[in-house]
Amino acid sequence: MTDRPWVRPTARVVVLDPDGRVLLLGARLTDPAVPPGDVLFWYTPGGGVEPGEGVREAATRELAEEIGLVVDPGQLEGPVWFRRHVGPFAAVQIDSRETFFVLRDVVHEVDASGRTELELLGAEPHRWWSAAEVAASAETFAPRELADLLPELSAGPWTGPPRFVG
């Protein structure tokens, strides 16, 4: 592993259905050279911001790639949260600088056909979770305080500045 992490701007979307459940993907891959194992943690759809791309545009591109949901960038609410996570992937330290948006009242069947080769390799499951299910689960979530954050998002449109979350 290198000493200096690769800084990766990242855009994520908290996708909520009409009942306030959140769509999460299950991360299973730690290295493309190692077969995926059990779910390590559950996270919101999203990914890296490409050169010359804004975070809002990256968020909508990632929704299309990862779950097959095509939306206009203007439909995203926020940003609502910022998160920084430093950790390894394939022997590289990644300093992920995440910007989270919200997309409400989504009724959608996940279509993974647009995923990248690396995303397909991970064969990630997806699931709609209620805040109560997240709170009662022994699973790991990113952000880790997701159960505490969801009720505030479900209460209605975000009116404050973005919050820093862990």
N, C-alpha and C positions, 0 to 999 in steps of 0.2 A: 504494500500500500504506500502511496505517496504521502508526504507530510502535509502538502498543501491541498485542501479539498477543491474540487471542481465546483464553482458557484453556478447553480442552475436555477434561473428564474422559472417559476412554475405557476400555472393557473389551474384552479380547481373549482368545481361547482357542487354545491349542496343542492341536490335534486330532490324536491319534495312533491309527494303526490297529494291529491285533494284531502286525504286524511292526515297529512302532516308526517307521513312516514318518509324516511330518507333512503335513497338508493345508494348502496355501498358495494364496492368490489373487494374481493378477498385476495390479498397479496400472498403469493405462494413461491415466488422466484427470488433467490438470493444471488444467482449467477447463471448466465445463459449456458454455462458448461455443466451445470448440475441440474438433474431432473427436479421439477417442482415438488415440494412436499405438502404438508398440511398448511392451512391458512395461517399465516404469521400475524396478520392484522387486517382490519377492514378499513377502507378509505373511500373518499369521494372520487368520482371520475375527474380526470385532469391529467396534466403532464407538462412537459417542458415547453417554454416559449421559444419559438424559432427565431432566428435572426431577422430583424425588420418587422416582426409581428408584435402587436400590442397584447397585453394580458387578456383583455376581454375577447379579442379575436382568437387567441390561443385556446381559451376556455371553450368557445363554441366549436372550434375545430376538434378539440379533444372529445367533446360530447359526441360528435358525429363519428369519429374513429372508434371510440371505446364502447359506446352503447347504441350507435345508430340513430341518435336523436339530432335532427337538424333544426337549429333555432337561430334567430337573428341576434347578434351581439347586444342589441338594445333591449332584448327581453330579460337580460341578466340584471339582477338587483345587486347593488353594492359597488365596490367591494365591502364585505362584511367582516372578514377576518384576515389577519396576516399571521403566518407561522414560519418559523425557521427550524429546519431539522437537518442535522449533520449525521450521516451514517454511511456505512459501506454498501456498495453494490458491485459485485464482480471485481473485488480487490481495489476499487477506486473509492476514495472518500468523496461523498457528494454533499455539498452544502446547498440544500434545497430552500429557496426563498419563495414561499407559497402565498398566493393571493387567492382568496376564496370569494366566490359570488354565490347568489341564490337564484334558483329557478323554481317557481311555485306552480302548484296545481297541474303537475305533469301526469298524464296517463300514457304509458308507453311500455311496449314489450322490448326488452333489451335485444339488440341485434349486434353481435360481435364480429360480423363479417368485414368491417372496416378496420379492425385492429391491425397494428403493425406486426411484423414477424416476431419481434420480441414479446409483445403483448399476447400473441397467440401461443407462444411457447409456454407462457406462464399458466395457460388454461384457467384463468381466474373465474371463480364463481361470482354471482351477484345475488343480492337479496335486498328486499325492501324491509327496513327496520323501523319500528315505532321507537319513540324516545324511551318508553318504559322497557322495551326489549333490550335496547342498548344499555340502559341502567342496570338491568337484572343479569346481563350476560357476563360471563367470565372471559369473553374474548377481548382482544386488544383492539383499540380504535385509534385512528389518527384523524383529527386531534384527539389526544387521550381524554380530554374532558368533554367529548362530544355529547354525552348524555345530559350534561348540565347546560350545554349551549343550545341544543335543539329547541327547548320550549320557548326561548326568546325569539328564535327565528320563526317558529310556528305561530307566534302571537300576531304577526302581521308584517307589513312592510318595514324594512330596516330604515330607521330614521337617524341613527347616530353615525359617528365616524367609525371606521374599521377598528376592531379590537385585536390586540395581539393575543394569540392562543398558543398553548403548548402542544 
